[in-house]
């Protein structure tokens, strides 16, 4: 089964809010070797002008994961997860994520392209805070390998 090009432009329902915890930021920071004190120490973060510890720049992928799960589970998308390779990931921030943020993400399929028997699906997740203000846009390109 190939990827359905008609999913381009489709927007999914917002996912359940994700409450960003201090320990989750610390765990993620350790996993990606983010050693700056603002990523671990609330006092250092406050001294730098933040309300609490600051998430590393790649942390939004944790929130985006739920939106990508919606896309991958969509029956008419035609995406076989066993054939998916992550092709690209980008983040565009309005502000950093900090512990205590409650974030909600909404995914839109920006494009579906065919290249040499493979499909490239670009998905954009708009992530907003509890007030509805934009925090970050996470853009992923998934490569769906064609049939052998």
N, CA, C and O atoms as CSV, one atom per row, in Angstrom:
chain,resi,resn,atom,element,x,y,z
A,1,UNK,N,N,0.842,-1.179,0.000
A,1,UNK,CA,C,0.000,0.000,0.000
A,1,UNK,C,C,0.885,1.240,0.000
A,1,UNK,O,O,1.867,1.307,0.739
A,2,UNK,N,N,0.542,2.207,-0.818
A,2,UNK,CA,C,1.333,3.434,-0.852
A,2,UNK,C,C,0.624,4.525,-0.054
A,2,UNK,O,O,-0.557,4.415,0.274
A,3,UNK,N,N,1.377,5.577,0.246
A,3,UNK,CA,C,0.833,6.684,1.010
A,3,UNK,C,C,-0.223,7.402,0.177
A,3,UNK,O,O,-0.025,7.665,-1.009
A,4,UNK,N,N,-1.328,7.709,0.806
A,4,UNK,CA,C,-2.434,8.391,0.159
A,4,UNK,C,C,-2.100,9.879,0.022
A,4,UNK,O,O,-1.997,10.569,1.036
A,5,UNK,N,N,-1.928,10.391,-1.190
A,5,UNK,CA,C,-1.582,11.806,-1.352
A,5,UNK,C,C,-2.699,12.741,-0.921
A,5,UNK,O,O,-2.458,13.927,-0.696
A,6,UNK,N,N,-3.923,12.224,-0.802
A,6,UNK,CA,C,-5.056,13.060,-0.402
A,6,UNK,C,C,-5.009,13.477,1.064
A,6,UNK,O,O,-5.818,14.301,1.493
A,7,UNK,N,N,-4.070,12.920,1.846
A,7,UNK,CA,C,-3.972,13.352,3.247
A,7,UNK,C,C,-3.279,14.714,3.366
A,7,UNK,O,O,-3.334,15.345,4.421
A,8,UNK,N,N,-2.634,15.163,2.297
A,8,UNK,CA,C,-1.996,16.487,2.315
A,8,UNK,C,C,-3.061,17.536,2.610
A,8,UNK,O,O,-4.121,17.558,1.985
A,9,UNK,N,N,-2.764,18.398,3.564
A,9,UNK,CA,C,-3.694,19.440,3.953
A,9,UNK,C,C,-4.605,19.051,5.104
A,9,UNK,O,O,-5.285,19.908,5.668
A,10,UNK,N,N,-4.632,17.773,5.461
A,10,UNK,CA,C,-5.507,17.324,6.549
A,10,UNK,C,C,-4.982,17.810,7.896
A,10,UNK,O,O,-3.785,17.728,8.172
A,11,UNK,N,N,-5.880,18.312,8.725
A,11,UNK,CA,C,-5.550,18.723,10.083
A,11,UNK,C,C,-6.284,17.800,11.045
A,11,UNK,O,O,-7.481,17.554,10.897
A,12,UNK,N,N,-5.560,17.300,12.020
A,12,UNK,CA,C,-6.122,16.393,13.018
A,12,UNK,C,C,-6.588,17.193,14.229
A,12,UNK,O,O,-6.199,18.346,14.417
A,13,UNK,N,N,-7.422,16.564,15.039
A,13,UNK,CA,C,-7.889,17.210,16.269
A,13,UNK,C,C,-6.706,17.428,17.209
A,13,UNK,O,O,-5.762,16.637,17.201
A,14,UNK,N,N,-6.742,18.479,18.013
A,14,UNK,CA,C,-5.659,18.687,18.995
A,14,UNK,C,C,-5.561,17.482,19.934
A,14,UNK,O,O,-6.567,16.864,20.284
A,15,UNK,N,N,-4.345,17.171,20.326
A,15,UNK,CA,C,-4.134,16.072,21.279
A,15,UNK,C,C,-4.389,16.585,22.698
A,15,UNK,O,O,-4.484,17.790,22.926
A,16,UNK,N,N,-4.495,15.660,23.635
A,16,UNK,CA,C,-4.693,16.038,25.035
A,16,UNK,C,C,-3.511,16.893,25.503
A,16,UNK,O,O,-2.378,16.675,25.075
A,17,UNK,N,N,-3.772,17.852,26.370
A,17,UNK,CA,C,-2.678,18.703,26.867
A,17,UNK,C,C,-1.590,17.880,27.563
A,17,UNK,O,O,-1.864,16.880,28.226
A,18,UNK,N,N,-0.354,18.338,27.388
A,18,UNK,CA,C,0.815,17.707,28.002
A,18,UNK,C,C,1.351,18.682,29.046
A,18,UNK,O,O,1.770,19.791,28.714
A,19,UNK,N,N,1.334,18.258,30.311
A,19,UNK,CA,C,1.871,19.087,31.382
A,19,UNK,C,C,3.369,18.813,31.494
A,19,UNK,O,O,3.782,17.695,31.799
A,20,UNK,N,N,4.165,19.829,31.249
A,20,UNK,CA,C,5.622,19.693,31.255
A,20,UNK,C,C,6.115,19.684,32.698
A,20,UNK,O,O,5.956,20.664,33.425
A,21,UNK,N,N,6.707,18.579,33.097
A,21,UNK,CA,C,7.210,18.444,34.459
A,21,UNK,C,C,8.700,18.730,34.557
A,21,UNK,O,O,9.457,18.507,33.613
A,22,UNK,N,N,9.097,19.217,35.699
A,22,UNK,CA,C,10.510,19.519,35.961
A,22,UNK,C,C,11.377,18.274,35.795
A,22,UNK,O,O,12.445,18.331,35.184
A,23,UNK,N,N,10.914,17.153,36.340
A,23,UNK,CA,C,11.720,15.927,36.247
A,23,UNK,C,C,11.803,15.416,34.820
A,23,UNK,O,O,12.829,14.863,34.424
A,24,UNK,N,N,10.735,15.592,34.035
A,24,UNK,CA,C,10.780,15.183,32.624
A,24,UNK,C,C,11.836,16.001,31.873
A,24,UNK,O,O,12.581,15.466,31.052
A,25,UNK,N,N,11.888,17.298,32.164
A,25,UNK,CA,C,12.916,18.131,31.527
A,25,UNK,C,C,14.301,17.675,31.956
A,25,UNK,O,O,15.202,17.565,31.124
A,26,UNK,N,N,14.479,17.411,33.233
A,26,UNK,CA,C,15.792,16.944,33.706
A,26,UNK,C,C,16.169,15.612,33.062
A,26,UNK,O,O,17.311,15.432,32.639
A,27,UNK,N,N,15.225,14.681,32.984
A,27,UNK,CA,C,15.496,13.378,32.352
A,27,UNK,C,C,15.888,13.550,30.891
A,27,UNK,O,O,16.868,12.969,30.425
A,28,UNK,N,N,15.106,14.361,30.172
A,28,UNK,CA,C,15.388,14.597,28.759
A,28,UNK,C,C,16.753,15.266,28.596
A,28,UNK,O,O,17.524,14.921,27.701
A,29,UNK,N,N,17.035,16.221,29.470
A,29,UNK,CA,C,18.317,16.930,29.410
A,29,UNK,C,C,19.479,15.955,29.579
A,29,UNK,O,O,20.463,16.023,28.842
A,30,UNK,N,N,19.365,15.054,30.544
A,30,UNK,CA,C,20.428,14.054,30.729
A,30,UNK,C,C,20.560,13.164,29.501
A,30,UNK,O,O,21.670,12.828,29.089
A,31,UNK,N,N,19.428,12.783,28.916
A,31,UNK,CA,C,19.451,11.882,27.756
A,31,UNK,C,C,20.139,12.509,26.547
A,31,UNK,O,O,20.776,11.808,25.761
A,32,UNK,N,N,20.011,13.835,26.397
A,32,UNK,CA,C,20.613,14.507,25.237
A,32,UNK,C,C,21.884,15.269,25.609
A,32,UNK,O,O,22.396,16.060,24.818
A,33,UNK,N,N,22.390,15.022,26.828
A,33,UNK,CA,C,23.632,15.633,27.303
A,33,UNK,C,C,23.565,17.160,27.349
A,33,UNK,O,O,24.551,17.844,27.077
A,34,UNK,N,N,22.377,17.685,27.700
A,34,UNK,CA,C,22.223,19.130,27.905
A,34,UNK,C,C,22.635,19.414,29.342
A,34,UNK,O,O,21.927,19.046,30.280
A,35,UNK,N,N,23.762,20.059,29.514
A,35,UNK,CA,C,24.344,20.220,30.847
A,35,UNK,C,C,24.213,21.628,31.423
A,35,UNK,O,O,24.669,21.876,32.539
A,36,UNK,N,N,23.606,22.541,30.694
A,36,UNK,CA,C,23.486,23.906,31.193
A,36,UNK,C,C,22.646,23.904,32.466
A,36,UNK,O,O,21.641,23.196,32.537
A,37,UNK,N,N,23.036,24.678,33.463
A,37,UNK,CA,C,22.283,24.710,34.722
A,37,UNK,C,C,20.798,25.047,34.567
A,37,UNK,O,O,19.983,24.561,35.351
A,38,UNK,N,N,20.423,25.868,33.577
A,38,UNK,CA,C,18.999,26.211,33.440
A,38,UNK,C,C,18.156,25.000,33.078
A,38,UNK,O,O,16.938,25.021,33.258
A,39,UNK,N,N,18.784,23.942,32.570
A,39,UNK,CA,C,18.053,22.723,32.230
A,39,UNK,C,C,17.848,21.805,33.429
A,39,UNK,O,O,17.104,20.828,33.335
A,40,UNK,N,N,18.497,22.103,34.558
A,40,UNK,CA,C,18.453,21.208,35.712
A,40,UNK,C,C,18.091,21.902,37.023
A,40,UNK,O,O,17.433,21.307,37.877
A,41,UNK,N,N,18.506,23.125,37.184
A,41,UNK,CA,C,18.405,23.821,38.469
A,41,UNK,C,C,17.390,24.960,38.390
A,41,UNK,O,O,17.599,25.919,37.647
A,42,UNK,N,N,16.281,24.868,39.156
A,42,UNK,CA,C,15.269,25.930,39.112
A,42,UNK,C,C,15.819,27.309,39.504
A,42,UNK,O,O,15.394,28.325,38.954
A,43,UNK,N,N,16.747,27.344,40.438
A,43,UNK,CA,C,17.317,28.634,40.854
A,43,UNK,C,C,18.127,29.256,39.718
A,43,UNK,O,O,18.051,30.463,39.488
A,44,UNK,N,N,18.895,28.441,39.013
A,44,UNK,CA,C,19.666,28.947,37.869
A,44,UNK,C,C,18.721,29.441,36.778
A,44,UNK,O,O,18.977,30.463,36.141
A,45,UNK,N,N,17.622,28.705,36.567
A,45,UNK,CA,C,16.643,29.110,35.554
A,45,UNK,C,C,15.988,30.437,35.949
A,45,UNK,O,O,15.827,31.323,35.109
A,46,UNK,N,N,15.612,30.574,37.217
A,46,UNK,CA,C,14.989,31.826,37.675
A,46,UNK,C,C,15.968,32.988,37.576
A,46,UNK,O,O,15.587,34.096,37.200
A,47,UNK,N,N,17.232,32.732,37.915
A,47,UNK,CA,C,18.247,33.785,37.812
A,47,UNK,C,C,18.427,34.243,36.367
A,47,UNK,O,O,18.814,35.383,36.113
A,48,UNK,N,N,18.139,33.337,35.415
A,48,UNK,CA,C,18.254,33.672,33.991
A,48,UNK,C,C,16.958,34.266,33.439
A,48,UNK,O,O,16.877,34.586,32.253
A,49,UNK,N,N,15.931,34.415,34.308
A,49,UNK,CA,C,14.695,35.052,33.878
A,49,UNK,C,C,13.557,34.114,33.523
A,49,UNK,O,O,12.545,34.557,32.978
A,50,UNK,N,N,13.696,32.837,33.818
A,50,UNK,CA,C,12.658,31.858,33.515
A,50,UNK,C,C,11.909,31.475,34.787
A,50,UNK,O,O,12.439,31.606,35.890
A,51,UNK,N,N,10.673,31.002,34.628
A,51,UNK,CA,C,9.850,30.623,35.778
A,51,UNK,C,C,10.312,29.322,36.422
A,51,UNK,O,O,10.101,29.113,37.617
A,52,UNK,N,N,10.942,28.445,35.639
A,52,UNK,CA,C,11.391,27.142,36.141
A,52,UNK,C,C,12.417,26.610,35.144
A,52,UNK,O,O,12.846,27.326,34.240
A,53,UNK,N,N,12.806,25.347,35.318
A,53,UNK,CA,C,13.831,24.789,34.431
A,53,UNK,C,C,13.361,24.855,32.977
A,53,UNK,O,O,12.168,24.773,32.682
A,54,UNK,N,N,14.332,25.005,32.085
A,54,UNK,CA,C,14.075,25.211,30.662
A,54,UNK,C,C,14.384,23.922,29.908
A,54,UNK,O,O,15.427,23.301,30.116
A,55,UNK,N,N,13.468,23.532,29.036
A,55,UNK,CA,C,13.662,22.323,28.235
A,55,UNK,C,C,14.688,22.572,27.128
A,55,UNK,O,O,14.751,23.671,26.576
A,56,UNK,N,N,15.494,21.553,26.800
A,56,UNK,CA,C,16.398,21.669,25.655
A,56,UNK,C,C,15.592,21.882,24.360
A,56,UNK,O,O,14.406,21.555,24.312
A,57,UNK,N,N,16.215,22.416,23.337
A,57,UNK,CA,C,15.489,22.758,22.105
A,57,UNK,C,C,14.809,21.593,21.396
A,57,UNK,O,O,13.877,21.811,20.623
A,58,UNK,N,N,15.250,20.366,21.639
A,58,UNK,CA,C,14.619,19.227,20.957
A,58,UNK,C,C,13.482,18.602,21.775
A,58,UNK,O,O,12.856,17.646,21.317
A,59,UNK,N,N,13.208,19.117,22.955
A,59,UNK,CA,C,12.153,18.578,23.821
A,59,UNK,C,C,10.774,18.539,23.163
A,59,UNK,O,O,10.012,17.616,23.451
A,60,UNK,N,N,10.413,19.481,22.303
A,60,UNK,CA,C,9.065,19.446,21.713
A,60,UNK,C,C,8.727,18.134,21.000
A,60,UNK,O,O,7.552,17.846,20.773
A,61,UNK,N,N,9.723,17.349,20.650
A,61,UNK,CA,C,9.433,16.075,19.996
A,61,UNK,C,C,8.609,15.181,20.928
A,61,UNK,O,O,7.843,14.338,20.460
A,62,UNK,N,N,8.761,15.359,22.232
A,62,UNK,CA,C,7.979,14.595,23.207
A,62,UNK,C,C,6.496,14.926,23.047
A,62,UNK,O,O,5.648,14.035,23.097
A,63,UNK,N,N,6.188,16.196,22.855
A,63,UNK,CA,C,4.809,16.639,22.693
A,63,UNK,C,C,4.305,16.270,21.300
A,63,UNK,O,O,3.160,15.847,21.143
A,64,UNK,N,N,5.152,16.428,20.303
A,64,UNK,CA,C,4.770,16.139,18.923
A,64,UNK,C,C,4.476,14.660,18.707
A,64,UNK,O,O,3.699,14.308,17.821
A,65,UNK,N,N,5.078,13.809,19.493
A,65,UNK,CA,C,4.907,12.362,19.328
A,65,UNK,C,C,3.430,11.960,19.273
A,65,UNK,O,O,3.049,11.120,18.457
A,66,UNK,N,N,2.609,12.544,20.122
A,66,UNK,CA,C,1.188,12.192,20.144
A,66,UNK,C,C,0.489,12.583,18.846
A,66,UNK,O,O,-0.426,11.889,18.404
A,67,UNK,N,N,0.909,13.684,18.234
A,67,UNK,CA,C,0.285,14.087,16.969
A,67,UNK,C,C,0.714,13.158,15.846
A,67,UNK,O,O,-0.089,12.809,14.982
A,68,UNK,N,N,1.970,12.759,15.857
A,68,UNK,CA,C,2.437,11.824,14.825
A,68,UNK,C,C,1.755,10.471,14.974
A,68,UNK,O,O,1.506,9.790,13.980
A,69,UNK,N,N,1.452,10.077,16.203
A,69,UNK,CA,C,0.735,8.817,16.437
A,69,UNK,C,C,-0.646,8.868,15.779
A,69,UNK,O,O,-1.118,7.865,15.243
A,70,UNK,N,N,-1.294,10.037,15.821
A,70,UNK,CA,C,-2.585,10.182,15.141
A,70,UNK,C,C,-2.445,9.922,13.646
A,70,UNK,O,O,-3.241,9.196,13.050
A,71,UNK,N,N,-1.433,10.518,13.060
A,71,UNK,CA,C,-1.200,10.359,11.624
A,71,UNK,C,C,-0.910,8.907,11.282
A,71,UNK,O,O,-1.480,8.361,10.337
A,72,UNK,N,N,-0.029,8.285,12.042
A,72,UNK,CA,C,0.357,6.899,11.742
A,72,UNK,C,C,-0.796,5.929,11.936
A,72,UNK,O,O,-0.831,4.879,11.294
A,73,UNK,N,N,-1.738,6.258,12.808
A,73,UNK,CA,C,-2.879,5.387,13.065
A,73,UNK,C,C,-4.040,5.623,12.094
A,73,UNK,O,O,-5.006,4.860,12.092
A,74,UNK,N,N,-3.954,6.648,11.288
A,74,UNK,CA,C,-5.035,6.977,10.361
A,74,UNK,C,C,-5.123,5.903,9.271
A,74,UNK,O,O,-4.197,5.770,8.470
A,75,UNK,N,N,-6.208,5.142,9.228
A,75,UNK,CA,C,-6.294,4.020,8.283
A,75,UNK,C,C,-6.137,4.414,6.816
A,75,UNK,O,O,-5.488,3.696,6.055
A,76,UNK,N,N,-6.718,5.539,6.408
A,76,UNK,CA,C,-6.653,5.879,4.982
A,76,UNK,C,C,-5.373,6.624,4.600
A,76,UNK,O,O,-5.217,7.013,3.443
A,77,UNK,N,N,-4.454,6.829,5.551
A,77,UNK,CA,C,-3.187,7.483,5.215
A,77,UNK,C,C,-2.288,6.569,4.385
A,77,UNK,O,O,-1.509,7.033,3.553
A,78,UNK,N,N,-2.407,5.280,4.622
A,78,UNK,CA,C,-1.581,4.332,3.868
A,78,UNK,C,C,-0.137,4.310,4.320
A,78,UNK,O,O,0.746,3.962,3.536
A,79,UNK,N,N,0.124,4.671,5.560
A,79,UNK,CA,C,1.497,4.688,6.071
A,79,UNK,C,C,1.751,3.409,6.857
A,79,UNK,O,O,1.138,3.170,7.896
A,80,UNK,N,N,2.658,2.600,6.348
A,80,UNK,CA,C,3.075,1.374,7.032
A,80,UNK,C,C,4.268,1.746,7.912
A,80,UNK,O,O,5.363,2.006,7.413
A,81,UNK,N,N,4.042,1.769,9.234
A,81,UNK,CA,C,5.077,2.227,10.157
A,81,UNK,C,C,6.358,1.404,10.059
A,81,UNK,O,O,7.437,1.918,10.351
A,82,UNK,N,N,6.261,0.143,9.657
A,82,UNK,CA,C,7.466,-0.694,9.532
A,82,UNK,C,C,8.360,-0.209,8.395
A,82,UNK,O,O,9.507,-0.641,8.278
A,83,UNK,N,N,7.842,0.682,7.561
A,83,UNK,CA,C,8.606,1.178,6.418
A,83,UNK,C,C,9.002,2.655,6.594
A,83,UNK,O,O,9.496,3.283,5.658
A,84,UNK,N,N,8.783,3.200,7.793
A,84,UNK,CA,C,9.032,4.631,8.040
A,84,UNK,C,C,10.445,4.857,8.556
A,84,UNK,O,O,10.930,4.150,9.439
A,85,UNK,N,N,11.089,5.865,7.978
A,85,UNK,CA,C,12.388,6.355,8.436
A,85,UNK,C,C,12.210,7.850,8.667
A,85,UNK,O,O,11.626,8.549,7.839
A,86,UNK,N,N,12.720,8.337,9.805
A,86,UNK,CA,C,12.612,9.767,10.101
A,86,UNK,C,C,13.613,10.508,9.222
A,86,UNK,O,O,14.820,10.288,9.328
A,87,UNK,N,N,13.114,11.384,8.357
A,87,UNK,CA,C,13.970,12.063,7.401
A,87,UNK,C,C,14.503,13.406,7.864
A,87,UNK,O,O,15.644,13.757,7.565
A,88,UNK,N,N,13.681,14.170,8.599
A,88,UNK,CA,C,14.091,15.514,8.996
A,88,UNK,C,C,13.246,15.960,10.176
A,88,UNK,O,O,12.103,15.527,10.328
A,89,UNK,N,N,13.810,16.830,11.015
A,89,UNK,CA,C,13.106,17.383,12.161
A,89,UNK,C,C,13.554,18.820,12.340
A,89,UNK,O,O,14.750,19.109,12.330
A,90,UNK,N,N,12.587,19.730,12.506
A,90,UNK,CA,C,12.901,21.144,12.710
A,90,UNK,C,C,11.965,21.732,13.758
A,90,UNK,O,O,10.830,21.285,13.921
A,91,UNK,N,N,12.460,22.734,14.458
A,91,UNK,CA,C,11.675,23.429,15.468
A,91,UNK,C,C,11.813,24.929,15.253
A,91,UNK,O,O,12.911,25.434,15.019
A,92,UNK,N,N,10.696,25.635,15.333
A,92,UNK,CA,C,10.683,27.082,15.245
A,92,UNK,C,C,9.972,27.601,16.495
A,92,UNK,O,O,8.770,27.399,16.665
A,93,UNK,N,N,10.718,28.265,17.357
A,93,UNK,CA,C,10.221,28.681,18.669
A,93,UNK,C,C,9.754,30.125,18.694
A,93,UNK,O,O,10.328,30.997,18.041
A,94,UNK,N,N,8.697,30.358,19.467
A,94,UNK,CA,C,8.316,31.705,19.871
A,94,UNK,C,C,8.968,32.000,21.214
A,94,UNK,O,O,9.410,33.117,21.483
A,95,UNK,N,N,9.015,30.942,22.069
A,95,UNK,CA,C,9.675,31.048,23.368
A,95,UNK,C,C,10.080,29.653,23.817
A,95,UNK,O,O,9.562,28.661,23.305
A,96,UNK,N,N,11.009,29.569,24.774
A,96,UNK,CA,C,11.409,28.257,25.285
A,96,UNK,C,C,10.277,27.591,26.078
A,96,UNK,O,O,9.380,28.261,26.591
A,97,UNK,N,N,10.342,26.282,26.163
A,97,UNK,CA,C,9.428,25.506,27.009
A,97,UNK,C,C,10.029,25.446,28.403
A,97,UNK,O,O,11.224,25.201,28.568
A,98,UNK,N,N,9.182,25.674,29.410
A,98,UNK,CA,C,9.637,25.594,30.800
A,98,UNK,C,C,8.713,24.675,31.584
A,98,UNK,O,O,7.558,24.469,31.212
A,99,UNK,N,N,9.244,24.120,32.688
A,99,UNK,CA,C,8.431,23.282,33.555
A,99,UNK,C,C,7.206,24.064,34.003
A,99,UNK,O,O,7.297,25.243,34.343
A,100,UNK,N,N,6.071,23.398,33.998
A,100,UNK,CA,C,4.812,24.032,34.351
A,100,UNK,C,C,3.968,24.392,33.147
A,100,UNK,O,O,2.770,24.634,33.289
A,101,UNK,N,N,4.561,24.433,31.964
A,101,UNK,CA,C,3.777,24.690,30.753
A,101,UNK,C,C,2.799,23.541,30.534
A,101,UNK,O,O,3.124,22.377,30.770
A,102,UNK,N,N,1.611,23.882,30.084
A,102,UNK,CA,C,0.644,22.878,29.649
A,102,UNK,C,C,0.484,23.097,28.149
A,102,UNK,O,O,-0.073,24.104,27.710
A,103,UNK,N,N,0.978,22.144,27.374
A,103,UNK,CA,C,1.085,22.321,25.931
A,103,UNK,C,C,0.090,21.430,25.185
A,103,UNK,O,O,-0.129,20.273,25.543
A,104,UNK,N,N,-0.498,21.999,24.146
A,104,UNK,CA,C,-1.412,21.266,23.286
A,104,UNK,C,C,-0.906,21.389,21.852
A,104,UNK,O,O,-0.507,22.465,21.407
A,105,UNK,N,N,-0.932,20.265,21.142
A,105,UNK,CA,C,-0.403,20.239,19.780
A,105,UNK,C,C,-1.486,19.820,18.785
A,105,UNK,O,O,-2.340,18.981,19.071
A,106,UNK,N,N,-1.415,20.436,17.613
A,106,UNK,CA,C,-2.319,20.118,16.516
A,106,UNK,C,C,-1.479,19.873,15.268
A,106,UNK,O,O,-0.649,20.700,14.891
A,107,UNK,N,N,-1.704,18.729,14.636
A,107,UNK,CA,C,-0.914,18.346,13.463
A,107,UNK,C,C,-1.665,18.603,12.172
A,107,UNK,O,O,-2.859,18.329,12.059
A,108,UNK,N,N,-0.938,19.138,11.197
A,108,UNK,CA,C,-1.425,19.275,9.834
A,108,UNK,C,C,-0.423,18.600,8.915
A,108,UNK,O,O,0.785,18.782,9.067
A,109,UNK,N,N,-0.918,17.825,7.965
A,109,UNK,CA,C,-0.044,17.216,6.962
A,109,UNK,C,C,0.233,18.292,5.925
A,109,UNK,O,O,-0.658,18.681,5.170
A,110,UNK,N,N,1.465,18.769,5.891
A,110,UNK,CA,C,1.834,19.867,4.991
A,110,UNK,C,C,1.979,19.399,3.547
A,110,UNK,O,O,1.582,20.098,2.615
A,111,UNK,N,N,2.557,18.197,3.370
A,111,UNK,CA,C,2.747,17.717,2.000
A,111,UNK,C,C,3.000,16.219,1.979
A,111,UNK,O,O,3.439,15.622,2.962
A,112,UNK,N,N,2.709,15.636,0.828
A,112,UNK,CA,C,3.035,14.242,0.528
A,112,UNK,C,C,3.667,14.253,-0.855
A,112,UNK,O,O,3.045,14.672,-1.831
A,113,UNK,N,N,4.911,13.788,-0.928
A,113,UNK,CA,C,5.624,13.767,-2.211
A,113,UNK,C,C,6.138,12.374,-2.493
A,113,UNK,O,O,6.504,11.641,-1.574
A,114,UNK,N,N,6.166,12.006,-3.762
A,114,UNK,CA,C,6.735,10.726,-4.175
A,114,UNK,C,C,8.101,10.976,-4.790
A,114,UNK,O,O,8.280,11.871,-5.616
A,115,UNK,N,N,9.070,10.153,-4.360
A,115,UNK,CA,C,10.429,10.254,-4.892
A,115,UNK,C,C,10.982,8.850,-5.095
A,115,UNK,O,O,11.258,8.141,-4.127
A,116,UNK,N,N,11.140,8.455,-6.332
A,116,UNK,CA,C,11.760,7.169,-6.636
A,116,UNK,C,C,11.100,5.978,-5.953
A,116,UNK,O,O,11.796,5.086,-5.469
A,117,UNK,N,N,9.803,5.946,-5.907
A,117,UNK,CA,C,9.100,4.832,-5.290
A,117,UNK,C,C,8.877,4.982,-3.797
A,117,UNK,O,O,8.196,4.161,-3.183
A,118,UNK,N,N,9.442,6.019,-3.214
A,118,UNK,CA,C,9.258,6.287,-1.791
A,118,UNK,C,C,8.346,7.510,-1.642
A,118,UNK,O,O,8.160,8.281,-2.582
A,119,UNK,N,N,7.786,7.667,-0.446
A,119,UNK,CA,C,6.961,8.841,-0.173
A,119,UNK,C,C,7.597,9.640,0.952
A,119,UNK,O,O,8.183,9.081,1.879
A,120,UNK,N,N,7.472,10.947,0.854
A,120,UNK,CA,C,7.935,11.837,1.911
A,120,UNK,C,C,6.718,12.591,2.424
A,120,UNK,O,O,6.058,13.318,1.681
A,121,UNK,N,N,6.433,12.404,3.712
A,121,UNK,CA,C,5.278,13.034,4.338
A,121,UNK,C,C,5.802,14.077,5.326
A,121,UNK,O,O,6.501,13.746,6.283
A,122,UNK,N,N,5.456,15.328,5.083
A,122,UNK,CA,C,5.870,16.392,5.993
A,122,UNK,C,C,4.672,16.775,6.845
A,122,UNK,O,O,3.609,17.135,6.339
A,123,UNK,N,N,4.877,16.687,8.167
A,123,UNK,CA,C,3.825,16.961,9.142
A,123,UNK,C,C,4.263,18.113,10.038
A,123,UNK,O,O,5.390,18.134,10.532
A,124,UNK,N,N,3.367,19.063,10.240
A,124,UNK,CA,C,3.661,20.246,11.045
A,124,UNK,C,C,2.757,20.226,12.271
A,124,UNK,O,O,1.532,20.182,12.152
A,125,UNK,N,N,3.375,20.260,13.451
A,125,UNK,CA,C,2.631,20.308,14.705
A,125,UNK,C,C,2.787,21.688,15.325
A,125,UNK,O,O,3.889,22.104,15.683
A,126,UNK,N,N,1.667,22.388,15.444
A,126,UNK,CA,C,1.654,23.691,16.099
A,126,UNK,C,C,1.402,23.437,17.583
A,126,UNK,O,O,0.401,22.822,17.950
A,127,UNK,N,N,2.303,23.905,18.425
A,127,UNK,CA,C,2.219,23.655,19.861
A,127,UNK,C,C,1.987,24.982,20.574
A,127,UNK,O,O,2.752,25.935,20.431
A,128,UNK,N,N,0.896,25.008,21.353
A,128,UNK,CA,C,0.504,26.226,22.071
A,128,UNK,C,C,0.463,25.952,23.569
A,128,UNK,O,O,0.374,24.803,24.001
A,129,UNK,N,N,0.531,27.028,24.354
A,129,UNK,CA,C,0.472,26.883,25.812
A,129,UNK,C,C,-0.978,26.945,26.296
A,129,UNK,O,O,-1.909,27.006,25.494
A,130,UNK,N,N,-1.153,26.927,27.617
A,130,UNK,CA,C,-2.486,26.876,28.204
A,130,UNK,C,C,-3.327,28.115,27.881
A,130,UNK,O,O,-4.555,28.065,27.959
A,131,UNK,N,N,-2.687,29.206,27.524
A,131,UNK,CA,C,-3.412,30.418,27.138
A,131,UNK,C,C,-3.705,30.455,25.641
A,131,UNK,O,O,-4.351,31.384,25.158
A,132,UNK,N,N,-3.227,29.437,24.898
A,132,UNK,CA,C,-3.424,29.399,23.459
A,132,UNK,C,C,-2.350,30.133,22.680
A,132,UNK,O,O,-2.459,30.285,21.463
A,133,UNK,N,N,-1.312,30.590,23.368
A,133,UNK,CA,C,-0.224,31.312,22.704
A,133,UNK,C,C,0.767,30.323,22.086
A,133,UNK,O,O,1.115,29.313,22.697
A,134,UNK,N,N,1.206,30.626,20.889
A,134,UNK,CA,C,2.174,29.775,20.193
A,134,UNK,C,C,3.471,29.669,20.988
A,134,UNK,O,O,3.989,30.669,21.486
A,135,UNK,N,N,3.988,28.449,21.102
A,135,UNK,CA,C,5.272,28.210,21.762
A,135,UNK,C,C,6.291,27.732,20.740
A,135,UNK,O,O,7.394,28.273,20.657
A,136,UNK,N,N,5.922,26.717,19.959
A,136,UNK,CA,C,6.865,26.135,19.007
A,136,UNK,C,C,6.104,25.423,17.890
A,136,UNK,O,O,5.021,24.877,18.102
A,137,UNK,N,N,6.690,25.442,16.713
A,137,UNK,CA,C,6.206,24.639,15.600
A,137,UNK,C,C,7.231,23.537,15.380
A,137,UNK,O,O,8.418,23.809,15.194
A,138,UNK,N,N,6.767,22.291,15.404
A,138,UNK,CA,C,7.634,21.133,15.174
A,138,UNK,C,C,7.288,20.551,13.811
A,138,UNK,O,O,6.145,20.168,13.563
A,139,UNK,N,N,8.275,20.487,12.936
A,139,UNK,CA,C,8.071,19.976,11.580
A,139,UNK,C,C,8.895,18.700,11.398
A,139,UNK,O,O,10.113,18.697,11.575
A,140,UNK,N,N,8.204,17.625,11.042
A,140,UNK,CA,C,8.850,16.338,10.797
A,140,UNK,C,C,8.612,15.898,9.366
A,140,UNK,O,O,7.518,16.059,8.826
A,141,UNK,N,N,9.632,15.349,8.768
A,141,UNK,CA,C,9.463,14.707,7.471
A,141,UNK,C,C,9.733,13.219,7.668
A,141,UNK,O,O,10.809,12.810,8.106
A,142,UNK,N,N,8.721,12.427,7.329
A,142,UNK,CA,C,8.832,10.980,7.418
A,142,UNK,C,C,9.023,10.428,6.020
A,142,UNK,O,O,8.295,10.799,5.100
A,143,UNK,N,N,9.987,9.550,5.854
A,143,UNK,CA,C,10.204,8.877,4.584
A,143,UNK,C,C,9.568,7.498,4.710
A,143,UNK,O,O,9.928,6.720,5.594
A,144,UNK,N,N,8.632,7.203,3.832
A,144,UNK,CA,C,7.971,5.913,3.815
A,144,UNK,C,C,8.535,5.149,2.627
A,144,UNK,O,O,8.254,5.463,1.471
A,145,UNK,N,N,9.338,4.138,2.941
A,145,UNK,CA,C,9.982,3.369,1.881
A,145,UNK,C,C,8.944,2.618,1.049
A,145,UNK,O,O,7.982,2.062,1.578
A,146,UNK,N,N,9.162,2.616,-0.257
A,146,UNK,CA,C,8.249,1.937,-1.163
A,146,UNK,C,C,8.378,0.427,-1.081
A,146,UNK,O,O,9.262,-0.109,-0.412
A,147,UNK,N,N,7.477,-0.242,-1.778
A,147,UNK,CA,C,7.505,-1.705,-1.809
A,147,UNK,C,C,8.790,-2.199,-2.457
A,147,UNK,O,O,9.339,-1.573,-3.364
A,148,UNK,N,N,9.243,-3.330,-1.967
A,148,UNK,CA,C,10.478,-3.908,-2.528
A,148,UNK,C,C,10.197,-4.648,-3.808
A,148,UNK,O,O,11.115,-5.197,-4.417
